[in-house]
């Protein structure tokens, strides 16, 4: 039986388990629509509706995004470029891969002298109150004593505006977790917060990355925001209301549970279609067997 943060009375809604691990995805769900957070993470309901139409196109975009991530992971791991390129038979994926190979974003954005320590597909965590906050990073590149760069590959068809990217919880959560976790990795990983940078790189817009330099002020503000959000989620009697922005419902898998079960909306090309990258049910980490941070 999973422990909970307070005793549940008969007839009460499910509560947040004490071992619940927050991520940027779960927090974004709560910010967008508290009801969706409840249905997904507390009630653990399945998805009765497709996200958007056409379904086949969405599934293809999701598969292409996952494939691009795998290609880059192989490249970072040192697999010969010719072998990686031979795997690409989709025109869209080939364009992304060619853009990646032309720009070589890790070297371009991080630099090569001094050589960074580059980690691909790595998970870091820190504590927020009694809960872990986890971030699964596409790339973490560290130049010891000088800078740390977080790179996230964004395979949306169209680059979103900066203000949209700035508003996403991922933009705040990832640098926060990295800043909290880096000191546990050793003295050479200790950096000032201003030496941390968050970058979104778009293979469909390779010359227009989004870059955000972190700061002490942002770190304090993010901590306050995260604590406030988790406090709201854990508050006794939290009703988890539906969002007032019904436009969000058209692209929500859970809309039929809320009597907003109309047809799926058309996909927004500026929104990346991802597998549940931060739904960590399938991302098993035995925290009793590993250090707080292990790369």
N, C-alpha and C positions, 0 to 999 in steps of 0.2 A: 504494500500500500504506500502511495506517495504521500509524504507529509505535506501539510498545508500551513499557511502562516497564521491561521486562527481556526478554531473549531467551527465546523459548518453546522448550522442548524437545519433541521429538516425543512425541506421546501426552498432553501436558499439556492441561488445559482452557484455553479462551480467557482472555486476560488483559484488563485494563482498558486501553483505548487511551490514549495520552498526551493526546490532544485531547478526551477524554471530558468532558462538561459535566455537573456534578452539579446536581440540583434538589431541592426538597423532596419531590417524588414519588419520585425514584429512591432517596433516602436513606430515605424512609418504607418503601419496598419492602424495603430491606435490613434495617431494624429489625423489620418485621413478619415477614419470611421471607427469609433469605439466598438460599435456592434460587430464589425468585421473581425476585430481583434478577439472579441468574445467567442464568436462562432468558430474561428479558426484555431485559437490557442487554448481556450478554456473548454468549450463544448467539443472541440476536435471533430467537427463535422466534415464530411466529404464535400466535394465541389459538385453541386447539382447542375451547374450551368457553365457553358463555355465562356471564355473571357471576352472574345471579340470575334467578329466575322471578317473575312471568311476563315473558318476554322483551319482549313488546310494551310492557308498562308501563314497563320500564326504558328502552327506546329513547325512549319519549315523555318521560319525566322528563329524560333527557339533552338531548333537543331543546328542551324548555321552558327548561332552565337556560341553554343557549346563546342562546336567543332573548332571555331576560331580560338577559343580559350585553350583547347587541347594542342593545337598547332604551336601556339606561343609557348606553352609549358614545355613542349618537346624542344623547342629552339633554345629556351633558357637552360634546359638540361644538357644541351650539347649534342643533340641529334643532328647529323649532317643536314644542311639545308636542302640538298638535292633529294634526300629521302623524304623530308617533310613535304616538299613541293609536289612530289609524285602522288601524295595522298589526295590532292585537291582536284576534284573533278566538277565542282559546281561553279558556275561563272561568278556568282556573287561572292562566294568564299574565296575564289581565286583573286578577285579584285582586292578584297581585304588583305589577303596574304601578300600580294604584290605591293600594296601600299605600306604594309608593315616592313617588308624587306627593303623598300626604297628609303623610307624615313628612318628605320631602325630606332623606334621611339625611346627605348631604354637608354641607349647610348646618347641619343640626341637630347633627352630631357634630364638625364642624370649626369652625363659626362663619363669620360673614360680615364681621366687622369686627375687624381689618383683613382685606381680601379675600385669600383663599388663592390660590396658583397651583395649579391642579388639572390633573393629567395622568391620562388614562384609557388602560388597556390598554398599559402601558409595561413594558419589560424592563430590569432593572438587573443588573449582575454585579460580582463581586469574585473575588479569588483565595483559594483554600485550598490551600496548598502549590503543586503544579504544575498544579492543575486549577481551572477556573473553576466558580464557584457562581452559578447564574442564578435569578432570581426574576421571574416575570411577574405584575405587580401589576394588579389591577382598577382601583384608584384610588390615586394618590399625591397628597396635598394638602399643600402646604408654605406656611406663613406665615413668610417669611424672618426669621431671627433669633429666632423665637418657638417654633414647633412644627412637627412633621411627623406626618401621620396617614396610615396605610396602611389602606385599606378593602378588604375582600374580600367579595364577594356570595356568600352561601351559600343555595342553593335546595333544601336538604333539606326534606322534608315536615314534619319535627319538629326543633326546636332541640335539639342535644345538650347534655349537662350540661357545666358549665364545666371540670370535671376532665378530661373527654374532649378538649375543645378545647385545654386547656393542654398535654396530652401529645403533641399532633400536632407533627411536625417543621415543618410550615408556620408554626406560631406562633412558632417559634424562628428559622427560616431567614429569613423575610421581614424582620423588624426588623434582623437581623444584616447582611444584604446592603445594606439601605438605609443603615444606619449607616456601613458601609464605603464605600459609593458616593457619598453626598451631598457630601463635601468636594471631590470632583473636579468638581462642578458650579459651583463658584465660591464666593466669600467669603460671599455672602448665604445660602447653603445650609448653612453650617457651624452645627451645633447640638450642644448637649450630648445625650448619650444619653438622659437623662431627659426630653428634649423630644420623643421619638419615641413614638408610640402605635400599637398594632396593634388593629384593630377588625374583627370579623365581624358583618355585618348580614344578617338573615334576613327576606326579604319575607313569609315565612309567620309570623314572630313579630316584627313591626316594632318593637315597644316593648321588646324584650329583646335588644339587641346584646351581644356579648361584647367587653370592652375590656381591654387589657393595656398598662400603661405600662412602657416599656423602662427599663433601668438599666445602669450600668457593670458591676455584678456579673453580670447576665444575659448581657451581651455576652462577658465573659471565659469564663463557663461554657459558652456556646454555641460559642465558638471551640474550647475544649478538646474538647467533644463531637464537633464536626464533624471535627476532626483525628483523633480516636480512631476514628470510624466509617470515614473514608477509609483510615486506616492498616490497619484490619481488612480492608477490601475489597481492598487492594493487597498484603496479606501473602502471601508465597510459600507455596504449599500450602494456602491457604484453601479449605475444602471446601464452603462455601456449603450448610450443612445445611438440611433442611426445618424449618419451624416446629414446635414441640411443641404449639401451640394449633391443634388440628385444626378448631376452629370457624371459623378464618380461611379454611380450605381451601374451605369450602362456597361462598364468594363470590369465589374466585380463578379467573381465566381459565385458569390453567396447571395446575389440579389433576390432570388426566388424565396429565400427564407424571410425576407423583409417585405413581402407583398410588393416588391419592385421588380418583379420577374419578367420584364418585357424582353424583347429580342436584344441580343448582344449588340453593342455599338461597334462602329467601324474602328479598326485599330488606328492609333495615333502613330505616325511614322517617327515622331521624335521620342517615343517611349520605347525603351529597350524591352524586348520580350525575353524573359529569362526563365530558366528552370528555377525552382525554389532555392536559390543559391544560399540564402541565409536562413532557410528553414532547416535547422540543425538537427531535426529528428534523426536523419540518416547520416549525420556527421558525428561519428562516435569519438569522443575523447575521454579517456580514463584519467581524470584529473588527479587521482590518487597515485598514479604510476608515473606521471610526467611532471616536470617543473611548471611553474606558472606560465612560462614562455619557453617553447621549445621549437627550434627551427631545424 
